[in-house]
Amino acid sequence: MSTNDSTPEEGSSNGVFEVVAPLTGENPNLASFFLVVGAVTCVFIAVFQLTLPEGVRLLLTGGVLLVTVLSAIVASLLETLGYFDEETSKASADEAETGTGTEGDTAPWTPTSGTRYPLPPMINFDDELRTYREMFDGELPAEFDEFVAEYKRLKTTRDNRTNVASDLRADLNPVSVLFEERSRGMEIHDDISERLLRYVNNDAIDYVSLTDVGLYDDNGDEIDMASAESELAHLRADIENEGETVAVELFVEFVDDDGDGIRRDTYPVGEINPAATETFDSEVYVPAAAERATTSLSVTNRAAQAASR
């Protein structure tokens, strides 16, 4: 099958989570959340039982228990959505990046102030900077200062990352003088420069890709087009996102021997987060005389062609 990808725009990353965060605090934990709710419930019930008349205390105690149950339901929903796991994972990632777990020092490219936002894989250069630091015996030369400062700004920026990425690419120039052509250091430099350029140019094919597209029967076995004609089959595909959060639609078109379109369907996939892979699985009707199918992705109404199989 062949695929089309389109240029994604930056989307909101956390939505509901950003509203809940002020209520749960920084790096919340499900167990600690339940512990606090339970402790508060016990305190209020004790106060009501010891200080208020019987009718009033029963009414208020019932109200407290109702709030406790609702809090437990909300916490369970947040846990299902991955809110608590997300914060815990982020904290662990921060610890690994800053080196507090093993090295005991803070990486110079780690922001120490401001709100940090996850970087899409395309412009995440932490591993490259670690490699550079190892090349120079644990300390980056002064030629990296401007790049590191701008990279830290990139991590705390969400709305105008394209502009910051453009400035970051310019800050690579002093780094290039440290390495000879075709050296490992220059290879890393060129890779960073190319990825930044692709990000700045907003080339959709470099953000979202459609892979492992195939038709399957109800038993999960892959089938060919001929055996699925005039029947329902499962269309499966992996959609990988290396850019910012994007909303995606999948298009499927069946064509005959002459290349003429027979049937075209649209399937909403929804938002895909940075560094995430969404597995699409939906029933499709394979019309008679279908020789092959093409698949394409639409992101923010602009499409670009990419081959998948």
C-alpha positions in Angstrom: 0.0 0.0 0.0 1.1 3.6 -0.4 0.6 6.4 2.1 0.2 10.1 2.3 1.3 12.2 5.3 0.6 15.9 5.9 2.2 18.7 7.7 1.1 18.8 11.4 0.6 21.9 13.5 1.3 22.1 17.2 -1.6 21.1 19.3 -2.5 21.3 23.0 -0.6 18.6 24.9 -2.4 18.0 28.1 -5.8 19.7 28.1 -7.7 18.3 31.0 -4.4 17.5 32.8 -3.5 21.1 32.9 -6.8 21.9 34.7 -6.3 19.1 37.2 -2.7 19.8 38.0 -3.3 22.8 40.4 -5.5 20.5 42.5 -3.2 17.5 42.7 0.1 19.4 43.0 3.4 18.7 41.2 4.3 15.1 40.4 1.1 13.6 42.0 0.9 10.0 43.0 -2.3 7.9 43.1 -1.5 6.3 46.5 -0.7 9.7 48.1 -3.8 11.2 46.6 -6.0 8.5 48.2 -4.1 8.9 51.5 -4.8 12.6 51.6 -8.5 12.2 50.7 -8.9 9.5 53.4 -7.2 11.6 56.0 -9.3 14.7 55.2 -12.5 12.6 55.3 -11.6 11.1 58.7 -10.9 14.6 60.2 -14.1 16.1 59.0 -16.2 13.2 60.1 -14.6 13.3 63.6 -15.2 17.0 63.9 -18.8 16.7 62.9 -19.5 13.7 65.2 -18.0 15.4 68.2 -19.3 19.0 67.8 -22.6 19.0 66.0 -26.2 17.9 66.9 -27.3 14.5 65.6 -29.4 15.6 62.6 -26.8 18.1 61.4 -23.8 15.8 61.8 -25.5 12.9 59.9 -26.3 15.3 57.0 -22.8 16.7 56.9 -21.2 13.3 57.3 -23.2 12.0 54.4 -22.0 15.0 52.3 -18.4 14.3 53.2 -18.7 10.6 52.2 -20.3 11.6 48.9 -17.4 14.0 48.1 -14.9 11.2 49.0 -16.6 8.8 46.7 -16.6 11.3 43.9 -12.9 12.1 44.5 -12.2 8.4 44.3 -14.0 8.1 41.0 -12.2 11.1 39.5 -8.8 9.7 40.7 -9.6 6.4 39.1 -10.5 8.1 35.8 -7.2 10.1 35.9 -5.3 6.8 36.6 -7.0 5.2 33.6 -6.0 8.2 31.4 -2.4 7.8 32.6 -2.2 11.1 34.5 -0.4 9.8 37.6 1.8 7.5 35.5 2.6 10.4 33.2 3.8 12.6 36.0 5.8 9.8 37.6 7.5 8.9 34.4 8.3 12.5 33.7 9.9 12.9 37.2 11.9 9.7 36.5 13.0 11.1 33.1 14.0 14.4 34.7 16.1 12.5 37.3 17.8 10.5 34.7 18.5 13.6 32.6 19.8 15.7 35.5 22.0 12.9 36.6 20.8 12.8 40.2 20.4 9.1 40.1 24.1 8.2 39.3 26.3 11.1 38.4 25.1 13.5 41.1 25.4 16.6 38.9 23.0 18.5 36.7 23.4 18.3 32.9 24.1 21.7 31.5 21.3 21.4 29.0 18.7 20.8 31.7 16.5 23.9 32.5 16.6 24.8 36.1 13.6 27.2 35.9 10.4 27.7 34.0 7.9 25.1 32.8 9.4 22.2 30.8 7.6 20.7 27.8 8.4 17.4 26.2 10.4 17.6 23.1 9.4 15.5 20.0 12.1 13.0 19.0 13.2 15.0 16.0 14.5 17.9 18.1 15.5 16.0 21.2 19.3 16.1 21.3 20.0 14.9 24.9 21.7 11.8 23.7 23.9 13.7 21.3 24.9 16.2 23.9 25.8 13.3 26.3 28.0 11.8 23.5 29.7 15.2 23.0 30.3 15.6 26.7 32.0 12.1 26.8 34.2 13.2 23.9 35.5 16.1 25.9 36.1 14.2 29.2 32.8 15.2 30.9 32.8 18.9 30.1 31.5 20.7 27.0 33.8 23.3 25.5 32.8 27.0 25.5 31.8 26.6 21.8 28.7 24.8 23.0 27.6 27.6 25.3 25.2 29.4 22.9 23.8 26.1 21.6 23.1 24.8 25.1 21.5 28.0 26.3 19.2 28.0 23.3 18.4 24.3 23.7 17.3 25.0 27.3 15.1 27.7 26.0 13.6 25.2 23.4 12.7 22.9 26.3 10.7 25.6 28.1 9.0 26.9 24.9 5.8 25.5 23.4 4.1 28.1 21.2 6.9 29.3 19.0 9.3 26.4 18.9 9.9 26.8 15.2 11.6 30.2 15.7 13.6 28.9 18.6 14.7 25.9 16.6 15.9 28.2 13.8 18.0 30.1 16.3 19.3 26.9 17.7 20.5 25.8 14.3 22.5 29.0 13.9 24.1 28.3 17.2 25.6 25.1 15.8 28.2 27.1 13.8 30.7 27.5 16.6 30.5 23.8 17.3 31.4 22.8 13.8 34.9 24.3 14.1 35.8 21.7 16.8 35.6 18.7 14.5 37.3 17.5 11.3 35.3 16.5 8.3 33.8 12.9 8.4 34.7 12.6 12.1 32.1 11.3 14.6 31.7 14.7 16.1 31.0 16.2 12.7 28.5 13.4 11.8 26.5 14.2 15.0 26.7 18.0 14.2 25.4 17.4 10.6 22.6 15.2 11.9 21.4 17.8 14.4 21.6 20.5 11.8 19.5 18.4 9.3 16.8 17.5 11.9 16.5 21.1 12.9 16.2 22.2 9.3 13.4 19.7 8.7 11.6 20.8 11.8 11.8 24.5 10.9 10.6 23.7 7.3 7.6 21.9 8.8 8.0 18.9 6.4 5.1 16.6 7.3 6.8 13.5 6.0 9.4 13.9 8.7 6.8 14.0 11.5 4.1 11.4 10.9 4.6 8.1 9.2 2.3 5.2 8.3 3.8 1.7 8.6 2.9 -2.0 8.7 -0.3 -1.5 6.7 -2.2 -4.7 6.0 -5.6 -6.5 5.8 -6.4 -9.1 8.4 -9.3 -11.6 9.0 -11.2 -12.0 12.2 -8.6 -14.5 13.4 -5.8 -12.0 13.1 -4.2 -13.6 10.1 -3.0 -11.3 7.3 -4.9 -11.8 4.0 -4.5 -10.6 0.5 -6.9 -8.4 -1.4 -8.4 -11.1 -3.5 -9.6 -13.2 -0.5 -11.2 -10.2 1.0 -13.3 -9.0 -2.0 -16.9 -8.2 -1.2 -16.3 -8.8 2.5 -15.4 -6.9 5.6 -11.7 -7.1 6.7 -9.6 -5.5 9.4 -7.3 -2.8 8.2 -4.4 -2.3 10.6 -1.6 0.2 10.5 0.9 1.8 12.9 1.0 5.7 12.8 4.2 7.1 14.3 4.6 10.7 15.3 8.0 12.3 15.7 6.7 15.9 15.8 4.3 17.8 18.1 0.8 16.6 19.0 -1.3 16.3 15.9 -4.8 15.2 14.9 -4.9 12.6 12.1 -7.4 11.1 9.7 -6.7 7.9 7.7 -8.0 7.6 4.1 -8.3 4.3 2.3 -9.0 4.0 -1.4 -9.6 0.8 -3.3 -8.7 0.8 -7.1 -9.2 -1.7 -9.9 -6.8 -3.1 -12.5 -7.0 0.2 -14.5 -6.1 2.2 -11.5 -9.6 3.7 -11.2 -10.9 4.4 -7.8 -13.8 2.1 -6.7 -14.3 3.1 -3.0 -12.8 5.7 -0.7 -13.4 5.9 3.1 -12.2 8.2 5.8 -11.4 7.1 9.4 -10.7 9.6 12.2 -7.7 8.5 14.2 -7.6 11.4 16.7 -4.6 13.1 18.4 -1.2 11.4 18.5 1.2 12.7 21.1 4.9 13.4 20.4 7.1 10.2 20.3 3.9 8.1 20.3 2.8 5.3 18.0 -0.9 4.8 17.4 -2.1 1.4 16.2 -5.1 1.8 13.9 -7.5 -1.1 13.6 -10.9 -0.8 11.9 -13.2 -2.9 9.8 -13.3 -1.9 6.1 -15.4 -3.1 3.2 -13.4 -4.4 0.3 -15.4 -3.9 -2.9 -15.5 -6.5 -5.7 -12.9 -6.0 -8.4 -10.5 -4.3 -6.0 -6.9 -4.9 -7.1 -5.1 -2.9 -4.5 -5.6 -0.2 -1.9 -3.8 3.0 -1.1 -3.7 4.6 2.3 -3.0 8.2 3.2 -2.9 10.4 6.3 -4.4 13.8 6.6 -3.0 16.2 9.2 -4.4 19.7 9.5 -5.7 19.5 6.0 -2.4 19.3 4.2 -1.1 16.1 2.7 2.2 14.8 1.6 3.0 11.5 -0.1 5.0 8.7 1.6 5.3 5.0 0.7 4.5 2.4 3.3 4.5 -0.9 1.5 
